[in-house]
């Protein structure tokens, strides 16, 4: 505000304390602090005279809070989705049927709430050989950082069939540029498919509706993002090769596999413990003397080719 950037260190309230008072998520606090520190580092480097009074030690003390990744321990499990879809509501309550279908879609696709809530009907392809959705801003889909991608769904037949039921209904009653998670017209307790202009905060409405169907099925409420975590963990538990792991990471629209690993790595701690606890009982692997002798004779180019062949073989196993 009234304090120039070069005198930021004179503000009484520490920046970390200020960001905590904003009431924003921990991840947002972290990004805010990292961005502020990057800006001030740049200013001190490229505008040295103006920022000569800004202490370097103070700048380095602007450190983001530690983010407890255990928050993603709360995730939707596939059994919960089956319970949500066990009640065949159908046309008797269009809004609840839509909410059930969206709960399935969130779990099957791993899409963020803002993207799922703004998908047009034409961006959903459930009858393709590999069912997918087009998360593309040019179609009106609100994605994180404006990224565009075609992402694929988990193939869980019963859940896919449930989602297809809603998909067929919206295609029969709305134009293809209308929202797949369509608003329902209600008048005197009756619901109809009158085309309505959706609100700008459909993803907030989605969270509220998920709370309703959770209570209806006597399940603890879980946010749309916890459905995304459920998608990730369902996939990670079933990945058997690095190729599958990479595909899952890209399907979540992560910039690289390291992001997937950072977010979800702690979830495999117990599984890793189970695996390692049984290693002591395994027999000691004795080297094959013939194979060792053969490898030692190989030249550099032959070794590189052998490694390539072995890697391809491992992927195909």
FENCOR-V733338 format. One record per helix or strand of 2 or more residues. SS is the DSSP state (a for helix, b for strand). FROM is the first residue (numbers start at 0). TO is the last residue. If there is no record, write none. Layout:
BEGIN
ss:SS from:FROM to:TO
ss:SS from:FROM to:TO
END
This chain:
BEGIN
ss:a from:4 to:9
ss:a from:14 to:20
ss:a from:25 to:45
ss:a from:55 to:59
ss:a from:68 to:72
ss:a from:77 to:83
ss:a from:89 to:91
ss:a from:93 to:108
ss:a from:112 to:115
ss:a from:120 to:122
ss:b from:123 to:124
ss:b from:131 to:134
ss:a from:136 to:138
ss:a from:143 to:145
ss:b from:148 to:151
ss:a from:156 to:172
ss:b from:184 to:186
ss:b from:189 to:191
ss:a from:201 to:215
ss:a from:223 to:235
ss:a from:241 to:250
ss:a from:256 to:276
ss:a from:278 to:280
ss:a from:288 to:296
ss:a from:299 to:315
END
